[in-house]
Amino acid sequence: MTATSDYDRGVKSARPVAQSDRIFGTLTLAAAVVVLLVLLGVFVSLIVGAWPALKEYGLPFLWTEKWNPVTEKFGALAPLYGTVVTSIIAMVIAVPVGLGIAIFLTETCPRMLRRPLGIAIELLAGIPSIIYGIWGLFVFAPFMQSYIQPFLIDTLGNIPVIGSLFAGPPYGIGMLTAGLILAMMILPFIASLARDIFQTVPPMLRESAYGMGMTRWEVNRHIVIPHVRTALVGGIMLSLGRALGETMAVTFVIGNAHRISGSILAPGTTISAAIANEFTEATTPIYTSSLIALGLVLFILTFIVLAAAQWMLKRMKQKSGA
């Protein structure tokens, strides 16, 4: 009798748990569905808004450079080119510097300085983008015009193969300046993510490597980074997604010129900067639709980058046997 009553009590106590699990599962599923619906809604609204421009210009909209609101001739090539170039410049600078900062904080930084430096890096990530833009326009761009760009023109500009990348007058503003500002903005994200990722490496791995006579460079190059490379790639790709969609900071310093130049010192534009600058000035339906079409191109570009990142992560996991 006692055994039966204990069994009944166990069954009764298990019922609320099972019911709460079902409720919890339903809520989490609903949250995931909401995210997918919002994403689908954004995509559909962009297609609807961009349809007049896509119908008017077709696929040549993607590789047409001309952007003339007077004659209503629009093309996405110049903003697309500027978006890709500035993001590449930002990643080339921010990734190695961010990884270096993370390795310093986790390996060689004195213990008393780790927390203050970590907080300072995280505070950089909280600065609004418009502050970066104002600082870039009034402080960094004049510095680039007076010192950095003339130096690059006089030195690298004379090299036969890469000289065209540093040709032209020193405007101060331009794609290089925008790329450097972007690098400053995504650097805290890369450094913070990499630091947290490096801290997940088991101490036993480091101690074993040091015990075998490895140097700090060898430990980080052959032990730490390979152990967390999958997470590092994911964090870097998230930072790239931020760089692709950055608006205000880039708008201040890129020059906002709808043209393609072989020099990274020349003014240019990005998709987000073009939309921010011209959306309030779009007085005709085809003009507005063309700007929305730019947003659709940026949406698809970001999706392609993130999808490629997921594919890379999957391949890396398969090679590592995870």
C-alpha positions as CSV (number, residue, x, y, z in Angstrom):
1,M,0.0,0.0,0.0
2,T,2.8,2.3,0.9
3,A,4.7,1.5,-2.3
4,T,1.5,2.2,-4.4
5,S,0.9,5.6,-2.8
6,D,4.6,6.5,-3.3
7,Y,4.2,5.7,-7.0
8,D,1.1,7.7,-7.3
9,R,2.8,10.7,-5.6
10,G,5.7,10.4,-8.1
11,V,3.3,10.3,-11.1
12,K,1.4,13.4,-9.8
13,S,4.6,15.3,-9.1
14,A,5.9,14.5,-12.6
15,R,2.7,15.8,-14.4
16,P,3.3,19.5,-13.6
17,V,6.9,19.2,-14.6
18,A,5.9,17.7,-18.0
19,Q,3.3,20.4,-18.5
20,S,5.8,23.1,-17.7
21,D,8.2,21.6,-20.2
22,R,5.6,21.7,-22.9
23,I,4.8,25.3,-22.1
24,F,8.5,26.2,-22.1
25,G,9.0,24.4,-25.4
26,T,6.0,26.2,-26.9
27,L,7.3,29.6,-25.8
28,T,10.8,29.0,-27.2
29,L,9.3,27.7,-30.5
30,A,7.1,30.8,-30.7
31,A,10.2,33.1,-30.1
32,A,12.1,31.3,-32.9
33,V,9.0,31.6,-35.3
34,V,8.7,35.3,-34.5
35,V,12.3,35.9,-35.5
36,L,11.8,34.0,-38.8
37,L,8.5,35.9,-39.5
38,V,10.2,39.3,-38.9
39,L,13.1,38.3,-41.2
40,L,10.6,37.1,-43.8
41,G,8.6,40.3,-43.4
42,V,11.6,42.5,-43.9
43,F,12.6,40.6,-47.0
44,V,9.1,40.7,-48.5
45,S,8.8,44.5,-47.8
46,L,12.1,45.2,-49.5
47,I,11.1,43.2,-52.5
48,V,7.8,45.0,-52.8
49,G,9.4,48.4,-52.3
50,A,12.2,47.7,-54.8
51,W,10.0,46.0,-57.4
52,P,9.5,49.2,-59.6
53,A,13.2,49.8,-59.8
54,L,13.9,46.1,-60.5
55,K,11.2,46.0,-63.1
56,E,12.6,49.2,-64.7
57,Y,16.3,48.4,-64.7
58,G,16.4,44.6,-64.2
59,L,19.7,42.8,-63.3
60,P,21.9,45.5,-64.9
61,F,21.0,47.5,-61.9
62,L,23.7,45.6,-60.0
63,W,26.5,46.4,-62.4
64,T,25.5,49.9,-63.5
65,E,27.7,52.7,-62.0
66,K,25.6,55.7,-63.1
67,W,23.5,57.3,-60.4
68,N,21.6,60.4,-61.7
69,P,18.4,61.4,-60.0
70,V,17.8,64.1,-62.6
71,T,17.6,61.7,-65.5
72,E,16.3,58.9,-63.2
73,K,19.1,56.5,-64.1
74,F,20.2,54.5,-61.2
75,G,22.7,51.7,-60.6
76,A,24.0,49.9,-57.5
77,L,27.6,49.2,-58.6
78,A,29.3,52.2,-56.9
79,P,27.7,51.8,-53.5
80,L,28.2,48.1,-53.6
81,Y,31.9,48.6,-54.5
82,G,32.4,51.1,-51.7
83,T,30.7,48.8,-49.2
84,V,32.9,45.8,-50.0
85,V,36.1,47.9,-50.2
86,T,35.6,49.7,-46.9
87,S,34.7,46.4,-45.1
88,I,37.8,44.7,-46.5
89,I,40.0,47.5,-45.3
90,A,38.3,47.4,-41.9
91,M,38.7,43.6,-41.5
92,V,42.3,43.6,-42.7
93,I,43.2,46.1,-39.9
94,A,40.9,45.1,-37.1
95,V,41.3,41.3,-37.2
96,P,45.0,41.0,-36.5
97,V,45.0,44.0,-34.1
98,G,42.0,42.6,-32.2
99,L,43.5,39.1,-31.9
100,G,46.7,40.7,-30.7
101,I,44.9,42.6,-28.0
102,A,43.0,39.4,-27.0
103,I,46.2,37.4,-26.7
104,F,47.9,40.2,-24.7
105,L,45.0,40.3,-22.3
106,T,44.9,36.6,-21.8
107,E,48.6,35.7,-21.9
108,T,51.0,38.5,-21.1
109,C,49.1,41.4,-19.5
110,P,49.8,41.9,-15.8
111,R,46.9,40.7,-13.7
112,M,46.2,44.1,-12.2
113,L,45.7,45.6,-15.6
114,R,43.6,43.0,-17.2
115,R,40.3,44.1,-15.8
116,P,40.8,47.9,-16.5
117,L,41.9,47.3,-20.0
118,G,39.1,44.9,-20.7
119,I,36.6,47.4,-19.4
120,A,38.1,50.2,-21.6
121,I,37.8,48.0,-24.7
122,E,34.2,47.2,-23.9
123,L,33.5,50.9,-23.4
124,L,34.8,51.6,-26.9
125,A,32.1,49.3,-28.3
126,G,29.4,51.4,-26.5
127,I,30.3,54.7,-28.2
128,P,27.6,55.7,-30.7
129,S,28.5,55.5,-34.3
130,I,27.7,59.2,-34.9
131,I,30.4,60.1,-32.4
132,Y,32.9,58.1,-34.4
133,G,31.7,60.0,-37.5
134,I,32.0,63.4,-36.0
135,W,35.4,62.7,-34.6
136,G,36.4,61.2,-37.9
137,L,35.3,64.3,-39.9
138,F,36.7,67.0,-37.7
139,V,39.8,65.3,-36.2
140,F,40.8,62.1,-38.1
141,A,40.2,63.3,-41.7
142,P,42.3,66.5,-41.3
143,F,45.1,64.3,-39.8
144,M,44.8,61.9,-42.7
145,Q,44.9,64.8,-45.2
146,S,48.0,66.4,-43.7
147,Y,50.1,63.5,-42.8
148,I,49.0,59.9,-43.7
149,Q,47.7,60.4,-47.2
150,P,50.6,62.5,-48.5
151,F,53.0,59.9,-47.1
152,L,51.2,57.1,-48.8
153,I,51.1,59.0,-52.1
154,D,54.8,59.7,-52.0
155,T,55.9,56.2,-51.0
156,L,53.4,53.5,-52.0
157,G,52.0,55.6,-54.8
158,N,55.2,55.1,-56.7
159,I,55.2,51.3,-56.7
160,P,54.2,50.0,-60.1
161,V,51.7,47.3,-59.1
162,I,49.9,48.8,-56.1
163,G,50.6,52.5,-56.9
164,S,47.2,53.1,-58.4
165,L,45.6,52.3,-55.0
166,F,47.3,55.3,-53.5
167,A,47.0,57.8,-56.4
168,G,45.3,61.1,-56.4
169,P,45.2,64.2,-54.2
170,P,44.9,63.9,-50.4
171,Y,41.3,64.7,-49.7
172,G,41.4,63.5,-46.2
173,I,38.0,61.9,-46.6
174,G,37.6,58.8,-48.7
175,M,37.3,55.0,-48.6
176,L,40.6,54.5,-46.7
177,T,39.5,56.9,-44.0
178,A,36.1,55.2,-43.8
179,G,37.7,51.8,-43.6
180,L,40.0,53.0,-40.8
181,I,37.0,54.4,-38.9
182,L,35.1,51.1,-39.4
183,A,38.2,49.2,-38.1
184,M,38.1,51.3,-34.9
185,M,34.4,50.5,-34.5
186,I,34.6,46.7,-34.9
187,L,38.0,46.4,-33.1
188,P,36.4,46.3,-29.6
189,F,34.0,43.5,-30.7
190,I,36.7,41.4,-32.2
191,A,39.0,41.9,-29.2
192,S,36.3,41.2,-26.6
193,L,35.0,38.1,-28.4
194,A,38.5,36.8,-29.0
195,R,39.4,37.3,-25.3
196,D,36.4,35.5,-24.1
197,I,37.0,32.7,-26.6
198,F,40.7,32.4,-25.6
199,Q,39.7,32.1,-21.9
200,T,37.7,28.9,-22.7
201,V,40.9,27.1,-23.6
202,P,41.6,24.5,-20.8
203,P,44.7,25.6,-18.8
204,M,46.0,22.1,-19.0
205,L,46.6,22.6,-22.7
206,R,48.7,25.6,-22.2
207,E,50.6,24.1,-19.2
208,S,51.4,20.9,-21.2
209,A,52.7,23.0,-24.2
210,Y,54.9,25.1,-21.9
211,G,56.1,22.0,-20.2
212,M,57.3,20.7,-23.6
213,G,59.4,23.8,-24.1
214,M,57.1,25.8,-26.4
215,T,57.4,29.6,-26.5
216,R,54.4,31.8,-26.0
217,W,54.2,32.4,-29.8
218,E,54.2,28.6,-30.4
219,V,51.6,28.0,-27.8
220,N,49.2,30.6,-29.2
221,R,49.9,29.7,-32.8
222,H,49.8,25.9,-32.6
223,I,47.6,25.2,-29.5
224,V,45.3,28.1,-28.5
225,I,44.1,29.4,-31.9
226,P,43.6,26.0,-33.5
227,H,41.6,24.9,-30.4
228,V,39.1,27.8,-30.8
229,R,39.4,28.6,-34.5
230,T,35.7,27.7,-35.2
231,A,34.4,30.2,-32.6
232,L,36.9,32.8,-33.8
233,V,35.7,32.6,-37.4
234,G,32.1,32.9,-36.2
235,G,33.0,36.1,-34.2
236,I,34.9,37.6,-37.0
237,M,32.1,37.0,-39.4
238,L,29.6,38.7,-37.0
239,S,32.0,41.7,-36.9
240,L,32.1,41.7,-40.7
241,G,28.3,41.9,-40.8
242,R,28.4,45.0,-38.6
243,A,31.0,46.6,-40.9
244,L,28.8,45.9,-44.0
245,G,25.8,47.7,-42.5
246,E,27.4,50.6,-40.7
247,T,25.8,53.9,-41.7
248,M,26.5,57.2,-39.8
249,A,30.2,56.9,-39.2
250,V,30.9,56.0,-42.8
251,T,28.6,58.7,-44.1
252,F,30.6,61.4,-42.4
253,V,34.0,60.5,-43.8
254,I,33.6,58.6,-47.1
255,G,32.8,61.6,-49.3
256,N,29.5,60.3,-50.6
257,A,30.5,60.3,-54.3
258,H,28.6,57.8,-56.6
259,R,31.7,56.8,-58.6
260,I,34.2,54.0,-58.7
261,S,37.9,54.9,-58.3
262,G,40.9,52.6,-58.4
263,S,42.4,54.6,-55.5
264,I,41.3,53.9,-52.0
265,L,42.1,57.6,-51.1
266,A,39.3,58.8,-53.4
267,P,35.8,59.6,-52.1
268,G,33.2,57.0,-52.6
269,T,29.9,55.8,-51.1
270,T,28.4,52.7,-49.5
271,I,24.9,51.3,-49.7
272,S,23.9,52.4,-46.2
273,A,25.5,55.9,-46.6
274,A,23.6,56.4,-49.9
275,I,20.3,55.4,-48.4
276,A,20.9,57.7,-45.3
277,N,21.9,60.7,-47.4
278,E,19.3,60.5,-50.1
279,F,16.1,58.9,-48.8
280,T,14.6,62.2,-47.6
281,E,15.5,63.8,-51.0
282,A,13.8,61.0,-53.1
283,T,10.9,62.9,-54.7
284,T,9.9,60.4,-57.3
285,P,8.7,56.8,-56.9
286,I,11.5,55.3,-59.0
287,Y,14.1,57.2,-57.0
288,T,12.6,55.9,-53.7
289,S,12.3,52.4,-55.2
290,S,16.0,52.5,-56.3
291,L,17.1,53.3,-52.7
292,I,15.0,50.5,-51.4
293,A,16.6,48.2,-54.0
294,L,20.0,49.2,-52.6
295,G,18.7,48.1,-49.2
296,L,17.7,44.8,-50.7
297,V,21.1,44.3,-52.2
298,L,22.7,45.0,-48.8
299,F,20.3,42.5,-47.2
300,I,21.2,39.8,-49.7
301,L,25.0,40.6,-49.4
302,T,24.8,40.3,-45.6
303,F,22.9,37.0,-45.9
304,I,25.5,35.6,-48.3
305,V,28.3,36.6,-46.0
306,L,26.6,34.9,-43.0
307,A,25.7,31.9,-45.0
308,A,29.3,31.5,-46.2
309,A,30.4,31.8,-42.6
310,Q,28.1,29.0,-41.5
311,W,29.3,26.9,-44.4
312,M,32.9,27.5,-43.4
313,L,32.2,26.6,-39.8
314,K,30.5,23.4,-40.9
315,R,33.5,22.4,-43.0
316,M,35.9,23.2,-40.2
317,K,33.9,21.1,-37.7
318,Q,33.8,18.2,-40.2
319,K,37.6,18.4,-40.7
320,S,38.2,18.5,-36.9
321,G,35.9,15.6,-36.4
322,A,33.6,17.5,-34.1
